[in-house]
Amino acid sequence: MTTTPNSGEIGTLIVVILKARNLPNKRHLGKQAPYCTILFNEEMRRTKVIKRGGQHPEWDEEIRFTLFEDDTPLEDGGGNHMRLSCFADDPREPDLIGETQVDLTEVLTTGETDEWFTLTHRDRYCGEVYLELTFWSNVRPPAFGMQMSTLIYLSP
């Protein structure tokens, strides 16, 4: 995105990827080394690899995204959604464990949410990932006693 720093910045989305459960094991011998990627507004981020994390890894990793006024909804990984994918690390080629589309409407309106999100691959259940989502708005809250018409005008 080609914007100058702080131009049209409306807030920060904080995603804490805590842990996963019931992941299928993609390794024939030993435990898999899982990691997650997040795609939001064409920006890809990833967690660290948990060596021998197996089917119940714990990342407890925070990832931040800056939101801008001109962010437009995209079909995949943009707007009010983000795509989270979980992989088993492999030196040759990582194996996709599962993925989910996370609806951000609740966190963008209430400021925070946390829940288990179901991972699927080829329409099959592939475990769950627990996320804590927080949105810090840069927009100042309205002053007490402000008229409702002004309040609606200031809302993002």
Backbone bond lengths (Angstrom), bond angles and torsions (degrees), N, CA, C in turn:
res aa  C-N    CA-C-N  psi(-1)  N-CA   C-N-CA  omega(-1)  CA-C   N-CA-C  phi
1 M - - - 1.444 - - 1.507 108.14 -
2 T 1.316 118.15 136.27 1.452 121.56 -176.49 1.515 110.02 -106.00
3 T 1.323 116.76 77.17 1.450 121.16 175.65 1.506 107.87 -125.20
4 T 1.313 115.47 150.45 1.449 119.23 177.26 1.513 108.70 -75.91
5 P 1.337 118.40 155.27 1.450 120.77 -178.82 1.526 111.63 -54.18
6 N 1.320 116.26 133.46 1.460 125.74 177.68 1.526 113.79 67.51
7 S 1.344 120.46 3.33 1.459 119.83 178.67 1.519 109.07 -79.19
8 G 1.315 116.06 112.73 1.449 121.08 179.50 1.515 114.66 72.46
9 E 1.324 117.07 14.99 1.460 120.25 -179.66 1.523 108.79 -71.65
10 I 1.340 117.45 125.17 1.459 120.33 -177.96 1.521 113.12 -107.06
11 G 1.326 118.07 -13.58 1.453 118.66 178.67 1.510 113.00 164.85
12 T 1.331 114.46 -174.17 1.460 121.95 -178.66 1.516 109.41 -127.22
13 L 1.318 115.88 130.11 1.459 122.02 173.76 1.522 107.33 -97.82
14 I 1.332 116.15 123.16 1.459 121.61 -180.00 1.519 107.98 -110.10
15 V 1.316 116.07 122.88 1.469 122.58 179.63 1.526 107.34 -114.49
16 V 1.328 116.59 118.99 1.456 120.84 174.72 1.523 107.11 -106.78
17 I 1.332 115.15 114.34 1.463 120.67 177.27 1.524 105.84 -91.71
18 L 1.327 115.75 105.59 1.460 119.90 -173.85 1.515 113.31 -84.36
19 K 1.333 116.13 -59.97 1.463 119.32 -172.71 1.519 110.42 -161.52
20 A 1.322 114.71 172.37 1.463 121.23 175.97 1.523 108.24 -133.79
21 R 1.319 114.89 160.49 1.463 119.95 176.78 1.528 109.24 -142.88
22 N 1.318 114.28 152.30 1.470 122.67 175.19 1.531 114.26 61.52
23 L 1.333 117.46 31.36 1.460 119.33 177.46 1.525 109.01 -73.54
24 P 1.330 118.02 138.56 1.466 118.98 174.65 1.528 109.23 -70.12
25 N 1.322 117.22 142.95 1.461 121.34 -179.38 1.522 109.43 -82.23
26 K 1.333 116.72 119.77 1.464 122.02 -179.20 1.530 112.48 -89.02
27 R 1.320 117.86 -2.34 1.466 122.35 -179.39 1.520 110.71 -102.60
28 H 1.333 115.58 140.00 1.460 120.15 177.80 1.523 111.03 -81.27
29 L 1.327 115.90 -32.18 1.465 121.41 177.72 1.525 108.32 -125.13
30 G 1.311 117.54 134.16 1.459 121.39 177.44 1.514 112.96 77.89
31 K 1.347 114.26 -169.81 1.465 120.91 -179.42 1.520 110.39 -102.60
32 Q 1.331 115.56 145.49 1.460 120.74 177.99 1.527 111.01 -73.56
33 A 1.318 115.47 161.18 1.464 123.46 178.63 1.531 108.11 -115.01
34 P 1.342 118.05 88.07 1.462 120.36 -173.78 1.535 114.48 -81.97
35 Y 1.337 114.21 154.25 1.460 122.51 170.99 1.522 107.64 -148.86
36 C 1.335 116.08 164.21 1.464 121.16 -179.80 1.518 110.46 -120.70
37 T 1.329 115.70 151.07 1.461 122.39 170.51 1.519 107.97 -121.72
38 I 1.330 115.24 150.19 1.465 121.03 176.63 1.519 107.46 -127.72
39 L 1.329 115.68 129.75 1.457 122.23 175.33 1.520 107.31 -112.39
40 F 1.341 115.90 118.30 1.462 121.15 178.16 1.529 108.17 -141.23
41 N 1.326 116.77 123.32 1.471 122.85 -179.13 1.525 112.02 49.07
42 E 1.308 115.88 49.40 1.465 124.79 177.13 1.527 113.44 64.76
43 E 1.322 117.56 14.96 1.462 122.22 178.39 1.534 108.18 -111.74
44 M 1.332 116.22 123.16 1.465 121.78 -177.48 1.519 109.36 -104.60
45 R 1.334 116.25 131.48 1.463 122.86 174.65 1.521 108.09 -130.15
46 R 1.356 116.47 158.48 1.459 118.76 178.93 1.521 111.44 -143.07
47 T 1.320 114.06 155.89 1.461 120.53 177.54 1.519 109.25 -86.31
48 K 1.303 115.43 173.96 1.463 119.88 173.53 1.527 108.33 -74.82
49 V 1.320 115.50 159.69 1.466 121.76 176.85 1.526 107.77 -82.48
50 I 1.332 116.41 133.36 1.461 120.98 175.84 1.526 107.28 -97.72
51 K 1.325 115.56 100.40 1.472 120.75 179.97 1.528 109.04 -60.78
52 R 1.304 115.87 131.76 1.463 123.73 -178.74 1.535 111.73 55.27
53 G 1.337 115.92 32.92 1.470 121.33 179.53 1.508 112.92 -69.82
54 G 1.322 116.13 -24.64 1.464 121.21 175.58 1.511 114.22 63.93
55 Q 1.332 114.35 -138.97 1.461 120.95 -174.19 1.529 113.03 -93.03
56 H 1.344 117.36 -8.15 1.468 121.60 -178.23 1.532 110.65 -135.76
57 P 1.345 118.17 61.81 1.473 120.85 -177.17 1.534 112.00 -74.14
58 E 1.330 115.66 157.00 1.462 122.17 174.89 1.529 108.53 -128.50
59 W 1.339 115.96 117.24 1.455 121.55 -179.42 1.525 111.63 -96.99
60 D 1.323 117.41 -49.22 1.469 124.31 -174.22 1.528 109.95 48.25
61 E 1.334 114.50 55.88 1.462 120.96 -175.00 1.528 110.69 -120.72
62 E 1.330 115.99 136.27 1.461 122.62 -177.80 1.521 110.53 -102.40
63 I 1.340 115.00 133.65 1.464 121.76 176.96 1.517 107.01 -128.55
64 R 1.348 116.33 135.03 1.468 121.33 -177.78 1.521 111.11 -117.03
65 F 1.330 114.12 140.23 1.463 121.71 175.23 1.520 108.12 -125.98
66 T 1.332 117.24 135.79 1.455 122.03 175.16 1.520 108.18 -89.90
67 L 1.334 116.27 131.84 1.459 121.58 178.82 1.517 109.33 -103.58
68 F 1.339 115.66 138.77 1.459 122.45 -178.88 1.521 109.54 -119.61
69 E 1.345 116.18 156.03 1.464 121.83 179.29 1.513 111.90 -57.51
70 D 1.332 116.53 -38.42 1.462 120.09 -174.81 1.526 113.61 -86.04
71 D 1.355 117.43 8.61 1.464 118.73 175.50 1.525 108.30 -64.96
72 T 1.315 116.16 120.67 1.450 120.53 -179.31 1.515 109.65 -105.84
73 P 1.325 117.38 145.20 1.452 119.25 178.91 1.529 111.51 -60.29
74 L 1.312 116.00 133.98 1.455 122.24 176.73 1.520 107.80 -112.74
75 E 1.317 117.12 159.26 1.456 119.82 -178.60 1.512 112.62 -63.44
76 D 1.327 118.17 -39.33 1.459 120.89 -176.15 1.526 110.03 -130.22
77 G 1.323 116.33 114.73 1.452 119.86 175.51 1.510 114.81 78.10
78 G 1.327 119.02 33.00 1.447 119.93 179.55 1.506 112.37 -148.75
79 G 1.339 115.30 174.37 1.450 120.73 178.38 1.509 112.06 66.25
80 N 1.319 117.17 -122.49 1.463 122.35 -178.18 1.519 112.35 -94.26
81 H 1.311 117.93 17.51 1.465 121.43 179.17 1.524 110.14 -134.98
82 M 1.315 115.05 155.12 1.458 120.36 169.83 1.522 107.33 -138.64
83 R 1.317 116.10 152.38 1.460 121.50 179.92 1.519 108.50 -106.33
84 L 1.339 115.44 125.87 1.456 121.91 175.17 1.518 108.07 -110.81
85 S 1.323 116.36 127.99 1.464 122.14 178.40 1.514 108.52 -122.46
86 C 1.322 116.21 143.56 1.460 122.32 178.80 1.532 107.75 -117.69
87 F 1.336 115.89 130.97 1.456 122.13 -177.09 1.522 110.91 -124.97
88 A 1.331 115.63 154.27 1.462 122.33 168.87 1.518 105.80 -99.10
89 D 1.340 116.79 119.12 1.462 121.13 -176.29 1.527 110.29 -65.67
90 D 1.320 115.23 140.63 1.458 122.08 179.39 1.522 106.88 -149.52
91 P 1.348 118.37 135.30 1.466 119.93 -179.22 1.531 113.43 -59.64
92 R 1.324 117.28 -31.15 1.465 120.12 179.63 1.512 111.53 -82.02
93 E 1.316 116.63 -58.82 1.457 121.40 179.99 1.527 108.95 -156.66
94 P 1.352 117.91 126.10 1.469 120.05 179.03 1.524 111.49 -62.11
95 D 1.344 116.09 143.91 1.462 122.12 177.44 1.517 109.54 -96.89
96 L 1.338 116.90 128.09 1.462 120.75 175.55 1.517 108.78 -69.37
97 I 1.330 116.40 124.10 1.463 121.06 175.48 1.518 109.09 -86.73
98 G 1.322 116.52 -49.84 1.457 121.40 179.56 1.513 109.82 -178.49
99 E 1.336 115.85 170.02 1.454 120.27 179.70 1.517 110.54 -149.28
100 T 1.334 115.08 164.36 1.456 120.78 179.55 1.515 109.78 -148.47
101 Q 1.308 115.47 153.76 1.462 122.66 174.56 1.527 105.92 -101.32
102 V 1.331 117.91 120.86 1.460 122.75 -177.42 1.523 109.25 -100.35
103 D 1.344 115.83 119.74 1.461 121.49 177.22 1.526 108.21 -80.31
104 L 1.332 116.91 123.32 1.461 122.25 -175.63 1.525 113.71 -96.92
105 T 1.320 117.41 5.30 1.463 120.64 -176.73 1.522 111.66 -55.88
106 E 1.336 117.39 -46.69 1.469 120.59 -177.26 1.522 111.91 -63.20
107 V 1.327 117.81 -47.29 1.468 119.85 -178.12 1.528 111.50 -67.26
108 L 1.321 118.34 -33.69 1.460 120.76 -179.99 1.522 112.16 -73.57
109 T 1.339 117.61 -22.73 1.469 120.23 179.23 1.522 112.48 -97.20
110 T 1.344 118.56 -37.95 1.470 120.73 -177.15 1.523 113.06 -97.70
111 G 1.322 118.07 -19.54 1.452 120.94 178.74 1.512 114.42 101.58
112 E 1.347 117.79 -24.87 1.464 118.78 177.96 1.525 111.18 -162.85
113 T 1.321 114.45 154.68 1.454 122.48 175.23 1.520 108.04 -162.61
114 D 1.301 116.13 154.81 1.461 120.30 174.19 1.520 107.99 -148.15
115 E 1.329 115.68 137.26 1.462 119.88 -179.30 1.523 110.88 -170.26
116 W 1.334 114.60 169.62 1.459 122.30 174.28 1.526 108.26 -84.38
117 F 1.332 116.44 132.50 1.462 122.10 176.61 1.520 108.31 -113.83
118 T 1.330 116.35 130.58 1.456 122.70 -176.59 1.521 111.47 -78.72
119 L 1.326 116.02 129.78 1.462 122.65 175.75 1.519 108.76 -92.78
120 T 1.332 116.57 140.26 1.461 121.08 175.29 1.529 109.08 -134.23
121 H 1.310 114.61 155.56 1.466 121.54 173.95 1.522 106.15 -146.41
122 R 1.329 115.77 122.86 1.470 121.94 -175.77 1.526 110.99 54.03
123 D 1.331 115.24 44.55 1.472 123.88 178.31 1.525 114.04 61.78
124 R 1.340 117.75 23.95 1.463 121.37 177.46 1.520 109.54 -119.08
125 Y 1.323 116.26 143.93 1.457 123.00 177.55 1.525 109.77 -61.44
126 C 1.345 116.23 131.67 1.470 121.23 -178.84 1.524 111.98 -134.34
127 G 1.319 116.99 32.21 1.458 120.86 177.83 1.515 112.10 100.27
128 E 1.338 114.49 -170.87 1.456 121.09 -176.86 1.526 109.97 -140.94
129 V 1.350 115.32 151.91 1.460 122.21 176.61 1.525 107.98 -123.00
130 Y 1.339 115.79 134.41 1.471 120.89 179.41 1.523 109.47 -96.66
131 L 1.345 115.59 122.63 1.462 122.21 -178.52 1.515 110.87 -120.98
132 E 1.336 115.54 142.97 1.457 122.43 167.55 1.518 105.87 -111.16
133 L 1.322 117.03 122.91 1.458 122.51 -177.72 1.524 109.45 -116.52
134 T 1.335 116.49 132.77 1.458 122.25 178.83 1.519 108.77 -135.57
135 F 1.334 115.97 138.60 1.465 121.07 175.42 1.515 108.55 -119.52
136 W 1.344 116.45 120.73 1.461 122.92 175.05 1.509 107.62 -103.18
137 S 1.318 116.07 113.36 1.459 121.36 -178.51 1.522 110.67 -84.26
138 N 1.333 116.44 140.39 1.460 121.77 173.99 1.523 111.46 -88.63
139 V 1.333 116.89 -8.77 1.456 122.05 -179.31 1.524 107.62 -77.73
140 R 1.322 116.25 128.54 1.464 120.34 -179.71 1.526 110.42 -67.21
141 P 1.338 117.12 141.54 1.462 119.00 175.70 1.528 109.32 -67.08
142 P 1.322 117.25 151.55 1.466 119.74 -178.29 1.529 110.80 -65.62
143 A 1.324 115.55 148.34 1.457 120.76 177.26 1.522 109.37 -69.90
144 F 1.321 116.39 148.34 1.466 121.21 179.62 1.523 109.54 -60.53
145 G 1.326 116.63 134.71 1.451 122.03 177.96 1.515 113.93 86.57
146 M 1.315 117.73 6.29 1.455 121.32 179.76 1.524 109.64 -68.91
147 Q 1.309 117.06 144.25 1.458 120.54 179.34 1.518 110.66 -66.12
148 M 1.329 116.80 147.66 1.457 121.97 -177.61 1.524 111.56 -61.50
149 S 1.320 119.09 -36.86 1.463 120.55 -178.95 1.530 110.27 -65.12
150 T 1.313 117.73 -36.09 1.462 121.25 176.69 1.512 110.25 -69.08
151 L 1.328 116.71 -40.15 1.464 122.17 179.23 1.523 111.08 -60.64
152 I 1.309 118.17 -43.56 1.462 121.90 179.29 1.523 109.73 -65.22
153 Y 1.315 117.78 -39.37 1.454 121.71 -179.25 1.534 111.36 -63.57
154 L 1.334 118.90 -35.61 1.446 122.96 -176.98 1.514 113.68 -81.17
155 S 1.320 117.80 -16.11 1.471 120.40 -177.67 1.503 110.69 -67.24
156 P 1.381 116.39 140.38 1.474 119.14 179.23 1.509 111.12 -72.51
